């Protein structure tokens, strides 16, 4: 069991570093979601199911969805501004 915990902890560290160095915002959101899911598994291993459910729901579910929707909206606004500037030229 200790080996699994160490693997999960190493994966958390890798995810934290990968989020900071990722150039794509969508990739960062996906890595953040996987970080939250692994953290939920760690909470279960620590026998804290209430925190695991909260982490899975809020961290992987709600927050990741909001980040994705924000990226989608920013992309639309960027495309609209680009189209507007292209039509002026």
Secondary structure, DSSP 8 states (H G I E B T S, - for coil): -HHHHHHHHHHHHHHHHHHHH-S-HHHHHHHHHHHHHHHHHHHHHTT-HHHHHHIIIIIIIIIHHHHHHHHHHHHHHHHHHHHHHHHH-
